[in-house]
Structure formats: C-alpha cells, structure tokens
C-alpha cells in the first residue's frame, strides 16, 4: 500500500522525562538536518501524493526556539492543504496551545493526571484527540477495570504502543494485547494496537494496518515507523525522497486516513 503519512521527528534534543513518554533516548553524534530540509520534505510530500504530515513535538518542549519551528511546519501544511497531525505529551500542548491553528488530530501520551477539562479545551482547536498508551501489565489491568471506558468519554481512540522505555518484548506486548481483545467490542473498537500487534492478532483490516507511513528521523534515516530498527534508506537532501518513494511504492493507490474518516 502506498503510504499516506509522512512522519517527521525533526530533533532528538529532549529531556525524555515526561510522564508517559514512548520515546527511546537515542545517542547519535550525527548532525541533525536543518529546518529547511524538513520544510522541503513537506513540500515534496505534497508533490508525490502524500496526504498527511505527522509531527512528533515531544522533543520540542525543552527549547523555546522550537515554538517558531512548530509554527513554520503547521503553516506549511496549512498552505499546502495537507492533513496535519501531532504526537505529543500534554505538556507540549500547553506550551503550543496559543499558536495551534490547523491541527487535524492530536495523539496525546497517557498521563494519569490528564483530565476531561483539559481535553475539552484542546477540542476547541482540534477535531480528533486520541490517547497513546504504553502497553504494560499495570495499564492493561486498569484498562480492563474501567479506565478504557473512562478515557473514551473524552478521547476518540486509545492507541496501544510497544513499551520501549520498559523494554517489553514483542511477545510480551502481544500477550498483553490479547488480554484486551475481548474489550474491543465493548468499546466499539475504539482501542487501536500498533500495526505489528494488529497483524499478530489477526486484525488485518485494523486502522494502523491501513495507515501506512514513512518515518524520517533528524538525520534523514527512513524507516517504516519509529519502532523499526531497520533503516530502509537515507536522505542526503530532501529531494532524494522522490526517487525512493517511487521505487519502493510504485503505482499503488493512496487511500484516505482511516483515523480521520470517522469511527
């Protein structure tokens, strides 16, 4: 399937200490790509048919200069009529709230202190708000005991992710996901699993499986997603994405974003 999402992590400069953080602290001495590189990637994405830009702003919160960087990316997506989605911790939303202008969807990392009033405030500016949750024995028990229904009173979807910070294996993650499978019908299938977990559970038509993406990190490395260990290719300049995209995904139909098409 031709990817519909370009997922961008423009910087790794972060404290990695937010509640619910799903990121892995990467130590890499390579120089990060410039702002111009990432803005050009967005323009190229539009030209080759990608419909959505997903931006990780978790890293942005520790540097006030990145507020302007965020605004540049948001404005470019708006100008090009691209769907703009954001993955973040709620601390980031608080910091960027005043300049949110054209975000279509926000995926907020789970935080026990987050509340309905905060999300309702965010909904004044964003149509769809989901909750990213790291799989663990403790969170699965809480979801089964009522947390899922509680969160879905004000979240659109719950997105269950590999728990990289706790180094939970794929096998453990699948076992935990299996415990939640009976809950899916109870909450109208508004619990989503990471793409690999979906496939292991036999959910071949799951939302993440229909939400193909290209992930690009601060150094120009291309992967299928943030969690992949395999680097598919590397971009020296933004324009290199054109040939890589056409070679790896030839003549395949691009579909609309299943998360934004309504549940």
C-alpha positions as CSV (number, residue, x, y, z in Angstrom):
1,X,0.0,0.0,0.0
2,X,1.3,3.4,-0.9
3,X,2.0,5.4,2.3
4,X,-0.4,8.3,3.1
5,X,1.6,9.7,6.1
6,X,5.0,11.3,6.3
7,X,6.0,11.0,10.0
8,X,8.7,13.5,11.0
9,X,10.9,13.7,14.1
10,X,13.0,16.8,13.3
11,X,15.0,16.7,16.5
12,X,16.1,14.4,19.3
13,X,17.1,17.2,21.7
14,X,14.9,16.3,24.6
15,X,15.0,15.5,28.3
16,X,12.9,12.3,27.8
17,X,11.4,12.8,31.3
18,X,7.7,13.5,30.5
19,X,5.1,11.3,32.1
20,X,4.0,8.6,29.6
21,X,6.9,9.1,27.2
22,X,7.1,6.5,24.5
23,X,10.4,7.6,23.1
24,X,13.7,5.9,23.2
25,X,16.7,8.1,24.1
26,X,18.9,7.9,21.1
27,X,22.6,8.9,21.4
28,X,23.8,9.8,17.9
29,X,26.6,12.1,17.2
30,X,25.5,12.9,13.6
31,X,24.4,16.5,12.9
32,X,20.6,16.9,12.7
33,X,19.1,18.0,9.4
34,X,18.1,21.7,9.1
35,X,14.7,23.3,9.3
36,X,14.9,24.0,5.6
37,X,15.4,20.2,5.0
38,X,12.2,19.3,6.8
39,X,10.1,22.2,5.3
40,X,11.3,21.0,1.9
41,X,10.3,17.4,2.8
42,X,6.7,18.7,3.4
43,X,6.6,20.3,0.0
44,X,7.9,17.2,-1.7
45,X,5.4,15.1,0.2
46,X,2.6,17.1,-1.3
47,X,4.0,16.8,-4.8
48,X,4.3,13.0,-4.6
49,X,0.8,12.4,-3.3
50,X,1.2,12.0,0.5
51,X,-1.8,13.4,2.2
52,X,-0.8,13.7,5.9
53,X,2.2,15.0,7.9
54,X,2.6,13.6,11.4
55,X,4.9,15.6,13.6
56,X,6.4,14.4,16.9
57,X,6.6,17.5,19.1
58,X,7.5,15.7,22.3
59,X,11.1,16.8,21.7
60,X,10.1,20.4,21.1
61,X,9.0,21.3,24.6
62,X,12.5,21.9,26.1
63,X,13.5,24.6,23.7
64,X,11.5,27.9,23.3
65,X,13.0,28.4,19.8
66,X,11.1,25.3,18.6
67,X,7.8,27.1,19.1
68,X,8.6,29.1,15.9
69,X,9.8,25.8,14.2
70,X,6.4,24.2,15.1
71,X,4.6,27.2,13.6
72,X,6.6,27.0,10.4
73,X,5.6,23.4,9.9
74,X,2.0,24.0,10.8
75,X,1.8,26.9,8.4
76,X,3.4,24.9,5.5
77,X,0.9,22.1,6.0
78,X,-2.0,24.6,6.0
79,X,-0.7,26.3,2.9
80,X,-0.4,23.0,1.0
81,X,-3.7,21.7,2.3
82,X,-2.1,18.7,4.0
83,X,-3.7,16.9,7.0
84,X,-1.5,17.8,10.0
85,X,-1.4,15.5,13.0
86,X,0.7,15.8,16.1
87,X,2.1,13.2,18.6
88,X,2.9,14.8,21.9
89,X,2.7,14.9,25.7
90,X,0.2,17.2,27.2
91,X,3.0,19.4,28.5
92,X,3.7,20.2,24.8
93,X,0.0,21.1,24.1
94,X,0.0,23.5,27.0
95,X,3.2,25.2,25.6
96,X,1.9,25.3,22.0
97,X,-1.8,25.9,22.6
98,X,-1.9,29.6,21.7
99,X,-0.4,29.0,18.3
100,X,-2.4,25.9,17.3
101,X,-4.2,26.9,14.1
102,X,-4.7,24.0,11.8
103,X,-4.1,20.7,13.5
104,X,-6.5,17.9,12.4
105,X,-5.6,15.3,15.0
106,X,-3.6,15.1,18.2
107,X,-2.3,11.9,19.8
108,X,-1.6,12.7,23.5
109,X,0.6,10.4,25.6
110,X,-1.3,8.9,28.5
111,X,-0.7,10.8,31.8
112,X,-2.6,9.8,35.0
113,X,-3.0,13.5,35.7
114,X,-4.7,14.4,32.5
115,X,-8.4,15.3,32.8
116,X,-11.5,15.8,30.8
117,X,-11.5,19.6,31.1
118,X,-8.0,19.8,29.5
119,X,-9.0,17.6,26.6
120,X,-12.3,19.6,26.1
121,X,-10.2,22.8,25.9
122,X,-8.0,21.1,23.3
123,X,-11.1,20.1,21.3
124,X,-11.9,23.8,20.7
125,X,-9.0,23.8,18.3
126,X,-8.6,20.1,17.2
127,X,-11.2,17.8,15.8
128,X,-9.9,14.4,16.9
129,X,-7.9,13.7,20.1
130,X,-6.5,10.2,20.8
131,X,-4.5,8.8,23.7
132,X,-1.2,7.0,23.2
133,X,-0.8,4.3,25.9
134,X,2.3,2.2,26.5
135,X,1.5,-1.5,27.0
136,X,2.3,-2.8,30.5
137,X,0.7,-5.3,32.9
138,X,-0.4,-2.5,35.1
139,X,-2.1,-0.4,32.4
140,X,-3.8,-3.5,30.9
141,X,-5.3,-4.3,34.3
142,X,-6.5,-0.7,34.7
143,X,-8.0,-0.6,31.2
144,X,-9.9,-3.8,31.9
145,X,-11.1,-2.4,35.2
146,X,-12.7,0.7,33.7
147,X,-10.0,3.1,32.7
148,X,-10.8,2.4,29.0
149,X,-14.4,3.5,29.3
150,X,-13.4,6.5,31.4
151,X,-10.8,7.7,28.9
152,X,-13.1,7.2,25.9
153,X,-15.6,9.6,27.4
154,X,-13.4,12.4,26.1
155,X,-10.9,10.6,23.8
156,X,-11.7,9.4,20.3
157,X,-9.4,6.4,20.3
158,X,-6.9,4.7,22.6
159,X,-3.7,3.7,20.8
160,X,-1.7,0.9,22.4
161,X,2.0,1.1,21.7
162,X,5.1,-1.0,22.4
163,X,6.6,0.0,25.7
164,X,10.2,0.7,24.5
165,X,11.2,2.6,27.7
166,X,10.3,-0.5,29.8
167,X,11.9,-2.8,27.1
168,X,8.8,-5.0,26.8
169,X,9.3,-7.6,24.1
170,X,7.1,-8.1,21.1
171,X,6.0,-11.5,22.6
172,X,5.0,-9.8,25.9
173,X,3.2,-7.0,24.1
174,X,1.1,-9.4,22.1
175,X,0.2,-11.4,25.2
176,X,-0.9,-8.1,26.9
177,X,-2.9,-7.1,23.8
178,X,-4.6,-10.5,23.7
179,X,-5.9,-9.7,27.2
180,X,-7.6,-6.6,25.8
181,X,-9.1,-8.2,22.7
182,X,-12.4,-9.1,24.4
183,X,-12.7,-5.4,25.4
184,X,-12.7,-4.2,21.7
185,X,-16.4,-4.9,21.0
186,X,-17.4,-3.4,24.4
187,X,-15.9,0.0,23.4
188,X,-17.0,-0.1,19.7
189,X,-13.4,-1.0,18.5
190,X,-12.1,2.3,19.7
191,X,-8.9,0.6,21.0
192,X,-6.2,0.5,18.4
193,X,-3.0,-1.5,18.5
194,X,0.4,-0.9,16.9
195,X,0.4,-2.2,13.4
196,X,2.6,-5.3,14.1
197,X,0.4,-6.2,17.0
198,X,-2.7,-5.8,14.9
199,X,-1.4,-8.3,12.4
200,X,-0.4,-10.8,15.1
201,X,-4.0,-10.5,16.5
202,X,-5.4,-11.2,13.0
203,X,-6.8,-7.6,12.7
204,X,-5.6,-7.4,9.1
205,X,-8.1,-4.6,8.4
206,X,-7.2,-2.7,11.5
207,X,-6.8,1.1,11.5
208,X,-3.0,1.1,11.9
209,X,-2.6,-1.6,9.2
210,X,-4.4,0.8,6.8
211,X,-2.4,3.8,8.0
212,X,0.9,3.2,6.1
213,X,3.6,5.7,6.8
214,X,7.2,6.7,6.0
215,X,9.1,7.8,9.1
216,X,12.1,10.1,8.8
217,X,14.3,10.9,11.8
218,X,16.5,14.0,12.4
219,X,19.4,12.5,10.4
220,X,17.5,11.7,7.3
221,X,17.1,8.0,8.0
222,X,14.0,6.4,6.5
223,X,12.1,3.6,8.3
224,X,8.6,2.2,8.2
225,X,7.8,3.6,11.6
226,X,9.5,5.0,14.8
227,X,9.7,1.5,16.3
228,X,11.6,-0.2,13.4
229,X,15.2,-1.0,13.9
230,X,15.9,-1.4,10.2
231,X,16.8,1.7,8.2
232,X,15.4,1.4,4.7
233,X,17.3,4.3,3.2
234,X,18.9,7.6,4.0
235,X,18.3,11.1,2.6
236,X,21.2,13.4,1.9
237,X,18.8,16.1,0.7
238,X,15.1,16.3,0.8
239,X,14.7,15.8,-3.0
240,X,16.0,12.2,-2.6
241,X,12.6,11.2,-1.2
242,X,11.1,11.4,-4.7
243,X,13.1,8.5,-6.2
244,X,13.0,6.4,-3.0
245,X,9.2,6.8,-2.8
246,X,8.6,6.0,-6.4
247,X,11.0,3.0,-6.4
248,X,9.6,1.4,-3.2
249,X,5.9,2.2,-3.7
250,X,5.2,2.1,-7.5
251,X,1.7,2.6,-8.9
252,X,-0.2,1.8,-5.8
253,X,-3.4,3.6,-4.8
254,X,-3.3,6.1,-2.0
255,X,-6.2,5.8,0.4
256,X,-7.6,8.3,2.9
257,X,-6.6,8.4,6.5
258,X,-8.8,5.8,8.4
259,X,-8.4,7.7,11.7
260,X,-9.8,10.9,10.3
261,X,-12.6,9.3,8.3
262,X,-14.7,8.9,11.4
263,X,-15.3,5.9,13.7
